[in-house]
Amino acid sequence: MPKEHIISIDPSKRLADEPHTGHNRWHEDLEPVVEVDPGDAVIYETRDAFDGQLDPTSTADDVGRLDLGPVHPLTGPVYVKGAEPGDLLEVKALAIEPDPWDQWGYTVEVPGFGFLRDEFPEPYIVHWRLNGTEYAESEQLPGVRLRYNPHLASLGLAPSAELRRTITEREAAVASRGGFALPPDPAGAVPGGRIAEEGLRTIPPREIAGNLDIKQLSPGVTVLIPVYREGALVSTGDIHYAQGDCEACGTGIEMRSRVHLRFFVHKGEAERRGIRDLRFYRDDYFTAPELAAPRRFYATTGIGVSRDGESTGEDITLAAKNALLNMIEHLGERGYDRQQAYALCSVAVDLRISQTVDVPNMLVSALLPLDIFI
């Protein structure tokens, strides 16, 4: 008979005070918290993305002093018996519960981070009142009510040593070209030692999945991830109460939670089918139908042309930024200041790639669901 396991945490303590419950770096030598058989379910109790550095009294100044070293505190890993490199791990999301003792969440704009970081250099915080599994409201965003749509923001497996080294080298190359990439850094790392020195930061998604921020990874989804290390070593955390299809400012509505997952192993399927990256599917709406496909919305668009009229050609990143900037201008017409609007985009606006073929100007749309306004 399948069993149910639980990984409990003390939410009053940070990960560094309970290192036996999790980690904040990806590495092949992480020690598993629990071993399970295929078919077993695991309940993960999770911390918030910034590992307790913020609370309901925090201010924008506190956001400006955040330490990114402890991001993201993940619960796990779980060793799935029989999982081997080349296998495909099936993860079923059974349920996500907000921490019943913590009816608070937050959205922050951290200087130097986020999709529009050059446009928004100042720190900002939105405090959310979480009404169980119903909706979230905030005094910082008056007139807005966001329905509960939880999802697995971070879910991943351990890399192999070879894959970890490959990722480290390619991300160092990105940084050397002036791109934004965070190399291994032991500051704030859990656990310490060699894993802290070598471990991958949890910020980006990779072949092992990781920080996905896909709002469709809600309860009922089935996730398929290629296995790179014996036992798979599955961890999760950084759970969101709600988020837009962009998470533009770098955060959704961050919260603590209890995540229920079940695991199955498909022997040799990743290697046989050439699957290198995460896949997922479901047979129902990922949220209430009116939220999955808003019946009322206002949309802005963006093309890959800079504000001074220069076209770099087939630039979908610039098109997405322009769509968001145009939406921020529209929200200004609705009475919100720029930082309020940026946060609202992150938690509610959906970016859609409308076309990638009409060269040189690819087109991105930003959809604002109007039913969030009360």
N, C-alpha and C positions, 0 to 999 in steps of 0.2 A: 504493500500500500504506500502511495506517496506520502511524504511527511511534510510538515510545515516547520520552518526554522525562523528564529527572530534574532536580529542583531540590534540590541538595545543600546541607546546612548543616554548620557546625562545632558540634557539640553542647556543646563546652567554652566557646563564646562566646554572649553574649546577643544578642538581635536588634539592639540599638543598635550592636553591634560588627560586624554583618553586615547593614546596612540594605538591601543589594541583594537579599536573600533573602526579604523579607517586610515586614509592616506590622502595626500594632495599632490602626488607626483605619479606618473605612470612608469613602471619598471617591471622587468620580468622576474625579479627576485622578491617581490612583495610576499609577505607571509599571509596565507589565507586566514580569515576569521572563522570560517566554518566550511566543512565539506558536505556536499549534498549529492544525491543520486539524481539522474535525469528523471523528470516528472515531479520532483520536489518543488515546493514553493518556499520563498524566503521573504520575510518582512524586514525591510531596511528602515530603520529610523534615521532621518537625515538632518543635517545642520543647514543653515542658510549659506548662501554663496560666499559671504565675507566672513564666515566663521565667528559670528558673535561680536564683531567689531562695532556694530550699530545696534541701537535699541530705540524705543519709541520717543526718547528725548533727544536723539541725535540731530545735529544741525548741519547746514551746508559746510561749515568749517570742519566738522568732524569728517565729512566726506572727503574734503581736501587733504586730510591726514591719513586716509586709509592706507594700510599696508597690503600690497597685492601679493606678497609672498605666501600667505596662507590660503589663497584662492586656488581651487575650490576644495573644500573639505568633503571628500567622498566616503561613503560608508562601504565597507568590504575590505578586501575582495572575497568573493565566494568561489571555492574550488568545485567545479562540476566534474564529478568522476566520469572517466571515460573520454573526456574531451581532449583532442590532440590537434596539433597543427595540421591544417588542411581540412578539418571538419568545419561544419557550419553550425553555429550555436543559434538555437531558436529561443527567443525571450518573449514570453507573453506577459503583458502588463495587465494584471488582474484588478488593481485598485490603487488609488492615490488619495490619502486622507491628509488634510491640513492638521498640524499639531493642535489637538483640542484645547490645550492649555495656553496657546499663544495665538491671539486673534489680531495679530499685527503682521503686516508685510511692508515692503519698501521697494521703491524704484530710485536709483541714483544715477547721476551723471558725474563720472569721475574724470577729472582733467587728464588729458592725454590719451583717453580711451574712448571707444565708440566710433561709429561709422562717420559721424560729422564732427570729429574731435577738433578739427581746425576751426570750425565755426562756433564751437561751444567750449571755450577754455575754462569756464568757471564751474565750481562744484554746485550740485543741486541735489535735493532729496524730496521725494514724495512719500509721505507716510500713508499707508492704507489700513483701513479698518476692515478686517475680514469677517464677513458674516457667514461663518461655517462654509457649507458647500453651496451657498446661494449667490452672493455677489460681494464685491469690494467697492468701497467708497473712500474718498480722500478730501480733506479740507483744502489741500493744495491744488486739487483739480475739481472745483465746485461744479455741480451740474452733471457729473459723470458717474455712471454706475456700470461696472464691468462684471459680467456673469462669470461664474466659476468655470474654468476650462483648464484643469491641471495637466501637466505633461512632464515627461522625463527630459529635463533640459540636459543633464549629463548622464550618460550611460556608456560604459566601455569595458574593454577587456585589456589584459596586459599584452604588451608587444613581445616579440622575440628579441633577443639581444641584437641580432642582425638588423631587424626592422628599426629598433630604437636608435642604433647608430646611424642608419640611413636617414631617419627623420631628423636627427640632430644636425647632420651635415647639410641637408638640403635647407633647413630653416636658418642655419648660420649663413648659407649663401644668400638667402632672401635678405637677411639683415645687412650683409656686406654690400648689397646693391642699394641700400637705403630704404628697404622695405621694413614693415613692422612685424617683428617676430621676437619671441621671448626665449632666450636660450636657457639651458639648465641653470638653476640658481639655488643654492642650498638655504638661502635666507627664508625662514618660515616654513621650511620643508618638513613634512612628517611622512615616513620616518626619517631619521638622520643618517649619517654615515655615507656609504657609497651610493645608496639610493638617492639621497639628497643631492649628491654631487652630479649624478648621471641622469636622474629621472627627468622625464619630459614634463613640462608644464601642462596644466590642464586646460589652458585657454582655448586652443583650436580643436576642431574635429580632425580626425585622421583615419587611416585604414582600420584602426581598432575602435572606431566610433569616437566616444568622448563627449566633448561639449557641443551638443548637436543643436539645441535650441529650436527644435522642430515642434510646433505646437500640435501637430497631428499625432504625436507620440503620447496620446492620452489613453486612459484605461480602455482595454479592448483591442489595442494594437498588437500585432506580432512583428517583432524585430528580428532580422537575420544578420548575424555578424560573423565574418570569418575568424577562425581560431588561429592564433599565432603562437600560443604557449600552452603547454600541458595544463589541463584543468581550467583553461580559459581565463580564470581569475576575473570575475564580474563585479563591477562596482557601480554605484549610482549615487546621485546627490544633486544639489543645485536645482531643486524642484521649483517650478513656477506655478503660481495660482492662476495666472493668465498672462498672455503675451501676444503681440502682433506678429505677423509673418515678416519680421525684419529685426526685432529687438534692437532697434537702431542705436539707442544710447548705451547699449551694453548690458542692460538689465531688463527683466520683465518685472512682474510682481513677485519678489523673492520671498520665500517662506520656508519654515521647517515642516517636515512631513513624515508620513509613514507610507512606504511604497511596497506593494505586493507584487512579486514577480515569480514566474514559473519557468523552468528551463528544460529544454530538450536538445539532444545532440544528433545531428545528421552526419553520419560517418563519411568522411572524404568528399562531401558535397561541394565545399568551397573550392577545393583543388580541381575536382572533376568538372565543375561548371565555370571555372575561371572567375569566381566572385572575389573581388579584392576590397570592396567597400560595403558599407551598411545598406541593407534594403529593408523595407517594411511594407506591411499591408494590413488591411482590415476589411470586414464585410458589412460595416454599418457606418453611420456618420461618426466622425471623430468628436463631435460635440452636437449640441442641439442644432437641428437643420437650419434654423434661422440665423445661427451664428456661423455655421460652416459656409453658408452662402447667403450673405446679408441681403434681405429684400429691399432695404433702403440704404443707400450709401452716397457719398460725395467723393469723387476721384480727381486727382491731379495726375499729370504725366510729366515725364522728363526725357530728354534726348541727350546724346553725348556731345553737347556743345557747351562750352564754358560760358560764364556770365559775360565775358568780354568778346564772345562771338567766335572763339577758336574751336575747330573740330579736330579731335585726334583720330576719328574714324573707328567705328565699331567698338565704342567704349561703353560697355554696359554698366560699369561701375559709376561713371560720371552720370549716366542716364538715371540710375537709381538715386544718386545724391540729389540730382535736380528735381526728381519727383518728390522726394522728401522735403526739400527746401520749399517747393511750391505748396506742399501740404501745410508746412509750418506757417507760411504766409496766410493760407486760408484759415487756419486755426486762430491766427491773429485777428482776422476779420470777425471771428466768433468771440473775441474778448480775452483770449489767452495770451500771455507773454511768451517769448521765444523758448524759454526753458520749460515752461509748462507744456508748450506745444511739442517740443522734442520728446519729453517724457511720455506724453500721450501717444505720439507716433510709435514709440517703442512698445507700448503695452496694448495698443488697439489697432493700429493701421497695418494693413496687409500690402506688401510690395508684390507686384505681379510682373513677370517678364512678359510683356504683351507681344513683342516680336523681336527676332534676332536676324532677320533676313533682308530687311530693307536698307541695305548699305547706302551711305555710311552711318546712318542714324538708327541705331537700335532704340527701342522704346520700352520704358518701364512705367507702369501705372501704380499709384498709391491709392488704396481704397479705405475710406473712413466709414465704418458702419455707423449709421445715424441713430440706431436704437440704443446706443450707449448713453445718449443724452436724456436727462430727465428734467 
